[in-house]
Amino acid sequence: MAYCTYTCKEYPGMEMCPGRFEAETEEELWKHIELHASVAHKEDPALWSSEDRAQVEALIRRHA
């Protein structure tokens, strides 16, 4: 079964964050990433620039 993962510490400036998420779809994974950013990092994902989103997207791993 295919799935996607994201590891927060791979994002520049977040090297100390232990957050790692796995989901069956990218849509579900984005929900986890955005919730984590809101709760753990006090960020508002609605304010992320397109460059920020592209950087997160580049760190999403797709597994077959």
N, CA, C and O atoms as a MOPAC input file, in Angstrom:
PM7 MOZYME 1SCF
protein

 N      0.84400 1    -1.17700 1     0.00000 1
 C      0.00000 1     0.00000 1     0.00000 1
 C      0.89400 1     1.24600 1     0.00000 1
 O      1.87000 1     1.31000 1     0.74700 1
 N      0.56600 1     2.21300 1    -0.82000 1
 C      1.31900 1     3.46200 1    -0.90100 1
 C      0.97400 1     4.36100 1     0.28200 1
 O     -0.14200 1     4.32800 1     0.80100 1
 N      1.94400 1     5.15900 1     0.69500 1
 C      1.72900 1     6.12700 1     1.76500 1
 C      2.75000 1     7.24500 1     1.63400 1
 O      3.70000 1     7.14500 1     0.85700 1
 N      2.54800 1     8.31300 1     2.40100 1
 C      3.42200 1     9.48800 1     2.35900 1
 C      3.91400 1     9.79800 1     3.77000 1
 O      3.22400 1     9.52800 1     4.75300 1
 N      5.12100 1    10.37100 1     3.85600 1
 C      5.66000 1    10.77500 1     5.15200 1
 C      6.24700 1    12.18000 1     5.06800 1
 O      6.61700 1    12.66500 1     3.99800 1
 N      6.31900 1    12.81200 1     6.22900 1
 C      6.95000 1    14.12400 1     6.36300 1
 C      7.64200 1    14.14800 1     7.71800 1
 O      7.06800 1    13.74100 1     8.72700 1
 N      8.87900 1    14.62900 1     7.73000 1
 C      9.65500 1    14.75200 1     8.95500 1
 C      9.98300 1    16.22800 1     9.15300 1
 O     10.70800 1    16.82100 1     8.35300 1
 N      9.45500 1    16.81200 1    10.20500 1
 C      9.56100 1    18.25400 1    10.42700 1
 C     11.01400 1    18.72000 1    10.52200 1
 O     11.33900 1    19.79500 1    10.01800 1
 N     11.89500 1    17.94300 1    11.15200 1
 C     13.26900 1    18.40300 1    11.34700 1
 C     14.04000 1    18.57700 1    10.04100 1
 O     15.12500 1    19.15900 1    10.03800 1
 N     13.49700 1    18.08100 1     8.93900 1
 C     14.14300 1    18.28000 1     7.63900 1
 C     13.89800 1    19.68700 1     7.09100 1
 O     14.59500 1    20.12300 1     6.17400 1
 N     12.91600 1    20.39600 1     7.64400 1
 C     12.63000 1    21.76400 1     7.20400 1
 C     13.66600 1    22.69300 1     7.84300 1
 O     13.90200 1    22.60300 1     9.04700 1
 N     14.27800 1    23.56800 1     7.07500 1
 C     15.30100 1    24.46600 1     7.62400 1
 C     14.79700 1    25.25400 1     8.83500 1
 O     13.73700 1    25.87800 1     8.79500 1
 N     15.57900 1    25.20900 1     9.90400 1
 C     15.22400 1    25.90400 1    11.13200 1
 C     14.44500 1    25.05500 1    12.11800 1
 O     14.19900 1    25.48500 1    13.24500 1
 N     14.05400 1    23.86100 1    11.71300 1
 C     13.25600 1    22.98400 1    12.58100 1
 C     14.04300 1    21.73000 1    13.00000 1
 O     13.45000 1    20.70800 1    13.34500 1
 N     15.36100 1    21.81400 1    12.96700 1
 C     16.21200 1    20.65200 1    13.20000 1
 C     15.97500 1    19.95300 1    14.53900 1
 O     16.26000 1    18.76300 1    14.66500 1
 N     15.46400 1    20.66000 1    15.52900 1
 C     15.24600 1    20.07400 1    16.85400 1
 C     13.85100 1    19.45400 1    17.01200 1
 O     13.56700 1    18.84300 1    18.04200 1
 N     12.99900 1    19.59800 1    16.03300 1
 C     11.62100 1    19.11900 1    16.14200 1
 C     11.55200 1    17.60400 1    15.90000 1
 O     12.07600 1    17.11500 1    14.89900 1
 N     10.91700 1    16.86800 1    16.79900 1
 C     10.79800 1    15.42300 1    16.63600 1
 C      9.58000 1    14.98600 1    15.80500 1
 O      9.36300 1    13.78900 1    15.61500 1
 N      8.79300 1    15.94000 1    15.31300 1
 C      7.55600 1    15.60500 1    14.60100 1
 C      7.81100 1    14.82600 1    13.31200 1
 O      8.62400 1    15.22700 1    12.47900 1
 N      7.10500 1    13.71100 1    13.16500 1
 C      7.16400 1    12.90000 1    11.94300 1
 C      5.76400 1    12.35900 1    11.71600 1
 O      5.11800 1    11.87200 1    12.64400 1
 N      5.29900 1    12.44700 1    10.47300 1
 C      3.91300 1    12.08600 1    10.18400 1
 C      3.83900 1    11.16400 1     8.98700 1
 O      4.65700 1    11.23400 1     8.07100 1
 N      2.84100 1    10.29900 1     9.01500 1
 C      2.61700 1     9.31300 1     7.95500 1
 C      1.12400 1     9.24300 1     7.68700 1
 O      0.31500 1     9.24700 1     8.61500 1
 N      0.76500 1     9.18000 1     6.40600 1
 C     -0.64700 1     9.09100 1     6.04100 1
 C     -0.78000 1     8.36100 1     4.71000 1
 O      0.18400 1     8.24800 1     3.95200 1
 N     -1.96500 1     7.87500 1     4.43800 1
 C     -2.21300 1     7.15000 1     3.19300 1
 C     -2.23700 1     8.07300 1     1.98500 1
 O     -1.89000 1     7.65300 1     0.88100 1
 N     -2.64500 1     9.33400 1     2.17900 1
 C     -2.74000 1    10.26900 1     1.06000 1
 C     -2.00900 1    11.57000 1     1.40300 1
 O     -1.80000 1    11.88800 1     2.57400 1
 N     -1.62800 1    12.30900 1     0.36900 1
 C     -1.00000 1    13.61000 1     0.59800 1
 C     -1.97800 1    14.57700 1     1.24500 1
 O     -1.59300 1    15.37800 1     2.09700 1
 N     -3.22100 1    14.50500 1     0.84900 1
 C     -4.23500 1    15.38800 1     1.43300 1
 C     -4.30500 1    15.19700 1     2.95000 1
 O     -4.32400 1    16.17200 1     3.70100 1
 N     -4.34300 1    13.95200 1     3.39400 1
 C     -4.37900 1    13.67100 1     4.82900 1
 C     -3.08400 1    14.11800 1     5.48900 1
 O     -3.10700 1    14.68100 1     6.58400 1
 N     -1.95300 1    13.87200 1     4.83200 1
 C     -0.65900 1    14.26500 1     5.39100 1
 C     -0.58300 1    15.77500 1     5.58600 1
 O     -0.08700 1    16.24100 1     6.61200 1
 N     -1.07000 1    16.54800 1     4.61000 1
 C     -1.06400 1    18.00700 1     4.73700 1
 C     -1.86100 1    18.44800 1     5.95800 1
 O     -1.48100 1    19.41600 1     6.61700 1
 N     -2.94700 1    17.76800 1     6.27300 1
 C     -3.74100 1    18.11700 1     7.45800 1
 C     -2.91500 1    17.92600 1     8.72300 1
 O     -2.96300 1    18.75700 1     9.63000 1
 N     -2.15600 1    16.83200 1     8.78800 1
 C     -1.27500 1    16.57900 1     9.93300 1
 C     -0.18200 1    17.64500 1    10.01800 1
 O      0.09700 1    18.16700 1    11.09700 1
 N      0.42700 1    17.96100 1     8.89200 1
 C      1.50800 1    18.95400 1     8.85500 1
 C      0.99100 1    20.31500 1     9.32500 1
 O      1.63100 1    20.97500 1    10.14400 1
 N     -0.14900 1    20.72600 1     8.81300 1
 C     -0.70000 1    22.03200 1     9.18100 1
 C     -1.12500 1    22.08100 1    10.64600 1
 O     -0.90400 1    23.08800 1    11.31800 1
 N     -1.72700 1    21.01500 1    11.14500 1
 C     -2.10600 1    20.97500 1    12.55700 1
 C     -0.86000 1    21.03300 1    13.43900 1
 O     -0.83200 1    21.76000 1    14.43100 1
 N      0.15200 1    20.27800 1    13.08200 1
 C      1.41400 1    20.27500 1    13.82800 1
 C      2.02200 1    21.68300 1    13.85000 1
 O      2.45500 1    22.15700 1    14.90000 1
 N      2.05300 1    22.34300 1    12.70200 1
 C      2.61200 1    23.69800 1    12.62400 1
 C      1.84600 1    24.64500 1    13.54100 1
 O      2.44500 1    25.49200 1    14.20400 1
 N      0.53200 1    24.50300 1    13.57800 1
 C     -0.30700 1    25.36600 1    14.42100 1
 C     -0.05600 1    25.12900 1    15.90000 1
 O      0.12800 1    26.07500 1    16.66600 1
 N     -0.04900 1    23.86800 1    16.29900 1
 C      0.04900 1    23.52700 1    17.71700 1
 C      1.48600 1    23.60400 1    18.22700 1
 O      1.74800 1    24.25100 1    19.24100 1
 N      2.40500 1    22.96000 1    17.54300 1
 C      3.77800 1    22.86000 1    18.03800 1
 C      4.61500 1    24.10900 1    17.76700 1
 O      5.48700 1    24.46300 1    18.56100 1
 N      4.34700 1    24.77300 1    16.64600 1
 C      5.19400 1    25.89900 1    16.26100 1
 C      4.47400 1    27.24300 1    16.26100 1
 O      5.05400 1    28.26500 1    15.89700 1
 N      3.19500 1    27.23500 1    16.67400 1
 C      2.39600 1    28.46600 1    16.76300 1
 C      2.38400 1    29.24400 1    15.44400 1
 O      2.41400 1    30.47400 1    15.43600 1
 N      2.33800 1    28.51300 1    14.34200 1
 C      2.27500 1    29.12300 1    13.01500 1
 C      0.84600 1    29.04600 1    12.48800 1
 O      0.06800 1    28.18600 1    12.89900 1
 N      0.51600 1    29.94100 1    11.58500 1
 C     -0.77100 1    29.89100 1    10.90500 1
 C     -0.50600 1    29.45100 1     9.46500 1
 O     -0.05500 1    30.25800 1     8.65100 1
 N     -0.77900 1    28.17800 1     9.13500 1
 C     -0.51500 1    27.69400 1     7.77600 1
 C     -1.21400 1    28.50100 1     6.68600 1
 O     -0.75900 1    28.50800 1     5.54300 1
 N     -2.30000 1    29.17500 1     7.01700 1
 C     -2.98700 1    30.01000 1     6.03100 1
 C     -2.11000 1    31.17700 1     5.58400 1
 O     -2.34500 1    31.76300 1     4.52700 1
 N     -1.10800 1    31.51300 1     6.38200 1
 C     -0.21100 1    32.62400 1     6.07100 1
 C      1.07500 1    32.17200 1     5.38100 1
 O      1.92300 1    32.99600 1     5.03800 1
 N      1.21700 1    30.86800 1     5.17900 1
 C      2.42000 1    30.36600 1     4.50400 1
 C      2.44400 1    30.87100 1     3.06200 1
 O      1.41800 1    30.89500 1     2.38200 1
 N      3.61300 1    31.26700 1     2.61800 1
 C      3.77700 1    31.70000 1     1.23000 1
 C      3.78800 1    30.47500 1     0.30800 1
 O      3.90600 1    29.34000 1     0.76900 1
 N      3.66600 1    30.71600 1    -0.95600 1
 C      3.74200 1    29.60900 1    -1.91300 1
 C      5.12600 1    28.96700 1    -1.86700 1
 O      5.26100 1    27.76800 1    -2.11100 1
 N      6.15600 1    29.75500 1    -1.55600 1
 C      7.50900 1    29.21600 1    -1.42800 1
 C      7.61200 1    28.29800 1    -0.21500 1
 O      8.24000 1    27.24200 1    -0.28700 1
 N      6.99000 1    28.70100 1     0.91200 1
 C      6.98000 1    27.85100 1     2.10800 1
 C      6.30800 1    26.51200 1     1.80400 1
 O      6.82000 1    25.45300 1     2.16700 1
 N      5.15800 1    26.57300 1     1.13400 1
 C      4.42400 1    25.35100 1     0.80100 1
 C      5.22800 1    24.47200 1    -0.16100 1
 O      5.21900 1    23.24700 1    -0.04000 1
 N      5.91600 1    25.09300 1    -1.10400 1
 C      6.74000 1    24.33100 1    -2.03900 1
 C      7.88200 1    23.64300 1    -1.30400 1
 O      8.25900 1    22.52300 1    -1.65100 1
 N      8.43600 1    24.30500 1    -0.29300 1
 C      9.53300 1    23.70900 1     0.47300 1
 C      9.03100 1    22.51500 1     1.27900 1
 O      9.71100 1    21.49200 1     1.35400 1
 N      7.85300 1    22.63100 1     1.87900 1
 C      7.25900 1    21.50100 1     2.59400 1
 C      6.97500 1    20.37500 1     1.59800 1
 O      7.30700 1    19.21800 1     1.85700 1
 N      6.37100 1    20.70700 1     0.47900 1
 C      6.04000 1    19.71000 1    -0.56200 1
 C      7.28300 1    18.92700 1    -0.98200 1
 O      7.21100 1    17.71600 1    -1.19000 1
 N      8.40600 1    19.60100 1    -1.10600 1
 C      9.64800 1    18.95000 1    -1.52200 1
 C     10.14600 1    17.95300 1    -0.49300 1
 O     10.92500 1    17.05800 1    -0.82400 1
 N      9.70400 1    18.09600 1     0.76400 1
 C     10.14600 1    17.19300 1     1.82800 1
 C      9.19400 1    16.02100 1     2.04900 1
 O      9.48700 1    15.13100 1     2.84700 1
 N      8.07700 1    16.01300 1     1.36400 1
 C      7.14100 1    14.89500 1     1.47700 1
 C      7.70500 1    13.71700 1     0.69400 1
 O      8.05900 1    13.83900 1    -0.47900 1
 N      7.77700 1    12.59000 1     1.36300 1
 C      8.28600 1    11.35800 1     0.74300 1
 C      7.11700 1    10.45500 1     0.38300 1
 O      6.22100 1    10.22200 1     1.19400 1
 N      7.13800 1     9.95900 1    -0.82000 1
 C      6.10000 1     9.03800 1    -1.28100 1
 C      6.67000 1     7.62600 1    -1.32700 1
 O      7.71000 1     7.38200 1    -1.93800 1
 N      5.98300 1     6.71400 1    -0.68400 1
 C      6.43600 1     5.32600 1    -0.56600 1
 C      5.46100 1     4.41300 1    -1.30600 1
 O      4.24400 1     4.55200 1    -1.18100 1
 N      5.99900 1     3.50200 1    -2.05600 1
 C      5.15400 1     2.55900 1    -2.82900 1
 C      4.67500 1     1.42200 1    -1.95600 1
 O      3.95900 1     0.53900 1    -2.42900 1

